[in-house]
Amino acid sequence: MKKAITSRADVEKLVNRFYDRVKADDLLGPIFHDVARVNWDKHLPIMYDFWCSILLDEDVYHRNAMIPHLQLHKRYPLQETHFQRWLQLFHETVNTCFEGEKAALAKLRATSIAGVMRTKLGLLQQIQTSHQK
């Protein structure tokens, strides 16, 4: 049964289910496992704080989310397909587990974040150039 996102426990459920899907994904899993070599015991609590800040207005995330993504992009150039898949998995996870205002906000913010990252990584220019050809 779907419910509203109202607590940190809800955010943790969302993040855990989402990253379980990412880890098992043929496109994204190898990036997280082999390239970024994510330490999940450290990464997940950071993601809980990040999404609690966004969805619950908690003042718990005080990092620059772009820095690790820029560093990763230098080692392994991220492509539009990676962002599309990330968003697809995120939206599907939200839709499977939650409903309501905060669920809609989570999907909106994820889409916005992906757009900002694409811009900062120079991917939007690549997309626009490829559509002009």
Backbone as a ProteinNet text record, in pm:
[ID]
protein_1_A
[PRIMARY]
MKKAITSRADVEKLVNRFYDRVKADDLLGPIFHDVARVNWDKHLPIMYDFWCSILLDEDVYHRNAMIPHLQLHKRYPLQETHFQRWLQLFHETVNTCFEGEKAALAKLRATSIAGVMRTKLGLLQQIQTSHQK
[TERTIARY]
84.1	0	88.2	55.9	131.4	91.2	187	158.4	230.7	203.2	269.5	408.2	497.5	630.1	615.2	632.3	611.9	725.2	819.1	920.8	1055.3	1157.6	1289.6	1283.7	1205.9	1192.6	1138.1	1045	991.8	1099.8	1176.5	1285.5	1388.2	1421.2	1516.9	1463.9	1336.3	1275.9	1288.8	1258.2	1269.5	1412.8	1507.5	1648.3	1698.4	1667.3	1713.3	1657.2	1529	1467.9	1522.3	1541.2	1596.6	1737.4	1823.5	1961.6	1972.3	1879.9	1876.7	1855.5	1769.8	1743.4	1865	1928.6	2047.9	2159.1	2183.1	2290.1	2268.1	2142.9	2110.7	2097.1	2103.2	2079.8	2202.9	2179.8	2289.7	2365.2	2298.1	2363.5	2429.9	2357.8	2408.4	2490.2	2455.8	2525.6	2676.2	2728.7	2874.7	2941.2	2871.5	2928.6	2943.4	2840.8	2844.5	2943.4	2944.3	3029.6	3175	3197.7	3332.3	3405.3	3332.7	3397.3	3400.6	3283.7	3277.9	3318.7	3302.1	3333.5	3269.3	3139.9	3062.4	3070	3099.3	3089.3	2946.5	2860.6	2718.6	2690.8	2770.6	2750.5	2770.4	2854.1	2876.2	2781.9	2759.9	2682.6	2534.3	2475.1	2330.7	2290.3	2360.7	2322.8	2334.8	2431	2442.5	2319.4	2276.4	2157.7	2031	2024	1909.7	1903.5	2019.3	2023.4	1986.7	2040.7	2012.9	1862	1796.4	1654.1	1568.2	1612.6	1538.6	1542.3	1656.1	1666.3	1567.9	1558.8	1472.7	1324.6	1292.6	1151.7	1089.2	1169.5	1115.3	1164.3	1238.6	1293.3	1379.4	1447.2	1540.5	1674.9	1738.8	1868.9	1980.1	1993.8	2088.6	2191.5	2175.1	2269.4	2346.2	2480.2	2563.2	2682.3	2659.5	2765.1	2733.3	2832.6	2811.5	2796	2674.4	2646.3	2716.2	2755.5	2818.4	2960.9	3032.3	3174.7	3197.8	3133.4	3160.4	3115.7	3011.6	2966.5	3062.7	3119.1	3220.8	3344.9	3386.3	3501.7	3475.1	3356.5	3320.6	3319.6	3264.2	3254.1	3392.9	3490.2	3627.5	3684.4	3651.2	3701.7	3620.5	3491	3398.6	3291.7	3307.5	3212.8	3067.6	2987.1	2845.6	2774.3	2677.5	2603.5	2456.4	2385.8	2243.1	2167.3	2207.7	2138.9	2148.9	2259.4	2274.9	2172.8	2157.8	2062.4	1919	1888.2	1753.8	1720.8	1816.3	1791.9	1778	1864.6	1858	1720.2	1672.6	1541.3	1429.7	1440.9	1339.4	1329.3	1444.1	1443.5	1390.7	1428.8	1383.1	1231.9	1181.5	1037.1	958.8	1007.4	939.3	938	1048.7	1055.8	957.1	954.9	859.4	716.9	686.5	550.1	507.5	602	571.6	544.6	616.9	612.8	528	515.5	457.5	359.4	281.7	189	179.7	115.9	91.4	188.6	176.5	250.1	401.8	451.7	597.1	650.3	571	611.7	625.6	529	536.1	655.8	680.1	795.1	926.2	934.3	1055.9	1086.1	984.4	1005.6	1041.7	976.5	1007.1	1150.5	1188.9	1324.6	1430.1	1403.8	1499.2	1518.9	1411	1419.9	1499.3	1474.9	1548.8	1697.3	1726.4	1865.8	1938.1	1873.7	1934.4	1961	1869.4	1889.3	2007.2	2019.1	2132.2	2263.7	2265.9	2388.7	2424.5	2324.7	2349.8	2413.5	2357.5	2409.5	2553.5	2578.7	2713.3	2815.8	2770.2	2861.1	2871.9	2798.4	2803.8	2721.3	2633.5	2556.2	2441.3	2384.9	2273.5	2319.2	2441	2494.6	2508.5	2553.8	2564.2	2427.2	2327.1	2192.4	2138.9	2153.4	2103.3	2175.6	2305.1	2383.2	2338.6	2315.2	2275	2134.3	2047.3	1912.3	1913.6	2016.2	2025.5	2077.7	2142	2199.7	2094.5
-119	0	124.7	218.1	342.6	435.4	516.4	614.7	744	845.4	973.5	968.3	1050.3	1066.7	1171	1125.6	1217.9	1217.3	1124.9	1110.1	1067.6	1074.5	1026.9	877.7	801.5	658.2	637	721.4	712.5	745.2	848.4	886.5	773.7	714	603.2	486.1	458.1	351.3	383.7	506.1	548.1	534	587.7	585	440.7	359.5	220	142.8	157	84.4	134.1	263.5	319.4	265.7	273.7	229.2	77.4	2.6	-141.7	-164.4	-84.2	-95.5	-49	59.3	109.9	5.7	-52.2	-152.4	-270.2	-308.4	-424.9	-389.4	-261.5	-217.4	-241.3	-294.2	-325.3	-201.3	-88.8	33.9	110.3	129.6	212.9	136.1	10.8	-67.5	-67.2	-95.1	-96.2	38.8	147.7	279.7	295.2	257.7	270.1	169.9	47.1	-57.3	-44.6	-38.4	-50.8	81.3	186.3	315.6	399.2	428.9	512	434.1	302.1	216.3	269.1	285.8	344.3	256.9	320.7	257.8	286	186.9	207.9	243.6	194.6	228.5	378	441.4	586.2	665.4	612.6	686.4	698.8	590.8	594.2	697.9	708.7	813.5	955.5	975.3	1105.9	1129.8	1025.9	1037.8	1056.6	993.7	1017.3	1165.8	1220.8	1362.7	1451.7	1419.7	1499.1	1505.9	1389.4	1386.3	1436.9	1420.5	1479.8	1632	1686.2	1831.5	1880.2	1806.6	1847.2	1825.1	1709.2	1672.1	1710.2	1713.5	1739	1870.5	1947.4	2076.6	2065.2	1951.4	1934	1993.5	2061.3	2124.2	2025.4	1919	1812.6	1784.8	1842.9	1819.1	1947.3	1939.5	2058.8	2033.4	1965.6	1933	1993.3	1989.9	2028.9	1900.5	1872.4	1747.2	1739.2	1851	1848.9	1795.4	1819.2	1783	1634.6	1541.8	1401.2	1362.2	1426.7	1395.3	1448.5	1565.2	1618.7	1529.9	1484.7	1395.4	1264.1	1208.9	1085.4	1106.1	1216.5	1246	1256	1303.7	1310.2	1170.6	1077.1	939.6	856.6	882.3	804.1	899.9	947.8	1047.1	997	1064.4	1029.6	1076.1	998.7	1026.4	1051.9	1104.7	1130.7	1002.6	890.4	764.3	729.6	766.6	741.5	823.9	950	1035.4	990.7	951.1	902.9	779.2	687.5	564.9	595	682.6	722.2	779.2	868.7	928.1	824.5	737.2	632.9	547.6	502.2	419.6	496.8	623.5	704.5	722.9	762.8	785.8	656.7	545.8	418	379.6	404.7	372.3	456.5	585.6	673.1	626	601.7	562.5	430.2	340.8	210.5	220.5	308.2	311.5	422.7	534.1	652.7	724.4	809.4	895.9	1028.3	1124.9	1251.1	1361	1470	1592.6	1573.1	1509.1	1490.1	1392.4	1294.8	1202.8	1279	1364.7	1447.7	1541.7	1598.1	1686.2	1610.5	1489.1	1408.5	1390.1	1357.9	1338	1468.5	1577.2	1707.9	1749.1	1733	1771.8	1682.9	1554.4	1464.8	1507.1	1542.3	1587.8	1717.3	1809.5	1936.5	1914.5	1827.8	1798.8	1738.2	1644.9	1583.6	1689.9	1782.9	1891.2	1979.5	2014.9	2097.9	2022.7	1895.6	1818	1804.5	1780.5	1772.5	1902.1	2013.9	2144.5	2161.7	2133.4	2154	2056.6	1940.7	1844.5	1864.6	1961.5	1990.5	1897.3	1820	1722.8	1786.1	1895.5	1956.8	2009.7	2062.8	2110.5	1994.4	1878	1759.4	1718	1720.9	1680.5	1775.3	1906.6	2005.6	1992.7	1969.8	1954	1831	1720.3	1597.2	1609.2	1689.8	1708.2	1800.5	1884.8	1975.7	1907	1792.6	1721.4	1654.2
0	0	0	-85.3	-93	20.7	60.8	165	132.5	207.6	191	254.5	203.1	263.2	373.1	498.4	611.1	712.5	698.9	803.3	743.4	825.6	784	749.1	823.2	793.2	652.2	611	474.8	372.4	399.1	309.1	301	413.5	413.5	330.8	342.5	262.2	113.4	75.7	-64.3	-114.2	-40	-79.8	-88.3	10.9	10.6	-108.2	-132.6	-245.2	-378.5	-389	-512.1	-537.3	-437.6	-458.7	-472.1	-416.3	-444.8	-593.7	-652.8	-796.6	-877.3	-832.3	-901.5	-899.1	-783.6	-770.3	-865	-886.5	-970.2	-1118.5	-1150.7	-1288.2	-1376	-1495	-1587.5	-1634.1	-1645.8	-1692.1	-1577.5	-1468.7	-1359.1	-1256	-1232.1	-1130.2	-1145.6	-1265.9	-1281	-1250.7	-1276.7	-1245.7	-1095	-1022.1	-876.6	-815.2	-866.5	-809.5	-853.4	-983.4	-1038.7	-1057.5	-1090.4	-1116.4	-988.6	-933.9	-812.7	-688.4	-693.7	-579.4	-450.8	-459.9	-351.1	-226.1	-115.1	16	63.7	50.8	77	222.3	315.6	457.1	482.2	402.8	415	324.7	203.9	104.3	140.4	185.6	211.9	317	431.2	527.2	468.6	379	312.8	225.9	155.6	70.4	154	270	359.1	396.3	435.7	472.9	354.6	237.1	118	91.6	88.8	56.4	171.9	295.4	408.4	401.4	359.3	342.3	237.1	127.1	15.7	45.8	99.6	113.2	246.2	351.5	485.1	545	464.6	509.1	633.5	648	759.7	720.9	811.4	785.7	821.4	740.8	774.1	663.9	547.1	436.8	410.7	426.6	413	320.7	211	116.7	-18.8	-106.4	-245	-325.4	-368.7	-439.3	-574.7	-630.5	-763.4	-759.1	-652.4	-648.9	-677.4	-607.1	-639.1	-780.6	-831.2	-966.2	-1072	-1047.3	-1138.2	-1137.8	-1020	-1010.3	-1081.9	-1064.8	-1133.3	-1284.1	-1329.2	-1472.3	-1537.6	-1462.4	-1515.8	-1538.3	-1450.7	-1462.6	-1560.5	-1563	-1646.2	-1697.1	-1819.8	-1871.2	-1869.2	-1791.1	-1781.8	-1908.4	-1950.8	-2073	-2040.3	-2136.7	-2120.3	-2083.1	-2138.8	-2107.8	-1959.3	-1896.1	-1752.6	-1672.8	-1710.7	-1640	-1664.7	-1787.2	-1817.7	-1734.8	-1725.7	-1649.3	-1500.6	-1447.7	-1307.1	-1275.9	-1361	-1340.1	-1352	-1448.1	-1464.5	-1338.1	-1287.6	-1166.4	-1046.3	-1035.9	-922.8	-927.4	-1042.4	-1056	-1032	-1087.4	-1065.8	-918.2	-850	-707.5	-628.1	-655.2	-586.3	-614.6	-741.5	-779.6	-717.5	-696.9	-638	-488.6	-421.9	-275	-214.7	-284.9	-221.6	-313	-250.3	-322.3	-247.3	-308.5	-240.2	-278.7	-205.4	-234.7	-230.1	-127.3	-114.1	-218.8	-258.2	-364.4	-495.7	-523.9	-644.6	-637.4	-519.5	-500.8	-522.5	-473.5	-491.4	-640	-718.4	-861.9	-931.5	-892.7	-950.1	-918.9	-793.7	-753.9	-819	-830	-897.2	-1041.5	-1108.6	-1247.6	-1256.3	-1163.6	-1160.7	-1133.4	-1038.6	-1003.4	-1123.2	-1189.7	-1308.1	-1414.9	-1431.9	-1528.8	-1494.6	-1368.1	-1324.1	-1345.8	-1310.2	-1328.2	-1475.7	-1559.1	-1703.6	-1753.2	-1708.5	-1750.6	-1705	-1578.6	-1524.9	-1582.6	-1626.2	-1687.8	-1839.1	-1892	-2034.6	-2120.4	-2060.2	-2137.4	-2213.8	-2163.2	-2234.7	-2370.2	-2373.6	-2501.4	-2598.9	-2550.6	-2635.1	-2688	-2603.2	-2642	-2748.7	-2724.2	-2819.9	-2954.3	-2951.8	-3074.9	-3151.3	-3081.7	-3149.2	-3208.7	-3147.7	-3201.9	-3323.4	-3335	-3447.6	-3573.1	-3556.8	-3671.8	-3754.4
[MASK]
+++++++++++++++++++++++++++++++++++++++++++++++++++++++++++++++++++++++++++++++++++++++++++++++++++++++++++++++++++++++++++++++++++++

